[in-house]
Every structure is written in C-alpha cells, then in structure tokens.
Amino acid sequence: NVSGALCISQAWPGMARTIYNDHKRFLETYLTPYPGFFFTGDGVYRTSEGYYQLTGRLDDIINISGHRLGTAEVEDVVNHHVAVAESAVIGYPHEIKGEGKMPAFLSLKHPSWGYRTATLTAELRELISKKIAKYAAPEYVQVT
C-alpha cells in the first residue's frame, strides 16, 4: 500500500511529444521531475494486491477563502462514505471568496439505496468538516 506520483517508464505511439511552441516547457513539466520517466501529473495509490487507483491531478488546487486545497484530498474523504463509489470535486467562481466551495459530483455504489441528495450532502459536509476543515465542505452535491 503506497501512494505517489504516476510515472511511465516507456513511451508508446501517440503519446505527447511536445507542447505547441514550447518544447522547453514540455521537457520541464513531464520529463525533468523524474529523470528516465514520463511524469503524468497524476497521483496514484497502489494496493498490496498490485491494483492502481488514480487519485487525481497533483497540481489541481482550489483556493477557497485564501486556503489552498487539493481536489484529490477532498475526493479521498468523499470516497470513504459508505454510499459513494467515486467522486470528482471542482471549484467554481464565487463573488466573495474568489473560488467557491466546491461541488462534489459522485456516483453511488448502490443507487437503489435511495439516498436523498439533501441527506447525502449533509453527511458529506460533516465528514469533510471533520477530516479536513469546515471551509472545505461542499455547498452542494450532484449525484450522477
């Protein structure tokens, strides 16, 4: 059970070869951080059985009321809820806070459980408030 940056040791056809008009940036972003490997920019968790779970972009940060917060950090907490199979968290413009509290988009493990969105939102807000901070709790949840 280990987590870290997802890097690829061998290239394949069709893989990115440069960034339009900025090859130096391509090299610095994807090839320099881990010499000999292509850095995808994603975080990954590997289980003791050898399964990989992508945890999100390592550089995906939301600024909520001056607090910098990684989306993967919030998604990890949300995914620990008994009803949630997977989630995606994003920020959106907020006229007072800059970036607003993030909405969470999620898929349920068993949609037939009949979780009401209001109930699930309240439970997730409490879970995130306890595990991270109150400012990180989403204002709403979208079940897909």
Secondary structure, DSSP 8 states (H G I E B T S, - for coil): -EEEEEEESS--TTS----TT-HHHHIIIIISSSTTSEEEEEEEEE-TTS-EEEEEETT-EEEETTEEEEHHHHHHHHTTSTTEEEEEE---EETTTEE----EEEEES-GGG---HHHHHHHHHHHHHHHT-GGGS-S-EEE-
